């Protein structure tokens, strides 16, 4: 499906990257402010899981 087809079908893409970054940033900020206790290891793990999910989705969508 091309970008033009996507526009005509009204299929605006969901801003997954923006929402993912927002969630990570909020948790990171709350941890820095000592409002919540978050182990630093979880931030890279979450980013890795999201990235792998996007890669798998991208390959499934193509083929």
VENVEN-V382052 format. One record per residue. RES is the residue in one small letter. SS is DSSP state (H for helix, E for strand, - for the rest). OMEGA is omega as a letter, one per 40 degrees, with the letter a starting at -180 (none if undefined). Layout:
res:RES ss:SS omega:OMEGA
res:RES ss:SS omega:OMEGA
This chain:
res:x ss:- omega:a
res:x ss:- omega:i
res:x ss:H omega:i
res:x ss:H omega:i
res:x ss:H omega:a
res:x ss:H omega:i
res:x ss:H omega:a
res:x ss:H omega:a
res:x ss:- omega:i
res:x ss:- omega:a
res:x ss:- omega:i
res:x ss:- omega:a
res:x ss:- omega:i
res:x ss:- omega:a
res:x ss:- omega:a
res:x ss:H omega:a
res:x ss:H omega:a
res:x ss:H omega:a
res:x ss:H omega:i
res:x ss:H omega:i
res:x ss:H omega:i
res:x ss:H omega:a
res:x ss:H omega:i
res:x ss:H omega:a
res:x ss:H omega:i
res:x ss:H omega:i
res:x ss:H omega:i
res:x ss:H omega:i
res:x ss:H omega:a
res:x ss:H omega:i
res:x ss:H omega:i
res:x ss:H omega:i
res:x ss:- omega:a
res:x ss:- omega:i
res:x ss:- omega:i
res:x ss:- omega:i
res:x ss:- omega:a
res:x ss:- omega:i
res:x ss:- omega:a
res:x ss:- omega:a
res:x ss:H omega:a
res:x ss:H omega:a
res:x ss:H omega:i
res:x ss:H omega:i
res:x ss:H omega:i
res:x ss:H omega:i
res:x ss:H omega:i
res:x ss:H omega:a
res:x ss:H omega:i
res:x ss:H omega:a
res:x ss:H omega:i
res:x ss:H omega:i
res:x ss:H omega:i
res:x ss:H omega:a
res:x ss:H omega:i
res:x ss:H omega:i
res:x ss:H omega:a
res:x ss:H omega:i
res:x ss:H omega:i
res:x ss:H omega:a
res:x ss:H omega:a
res:x ss:H omega:a
res:x ss:- omega:none
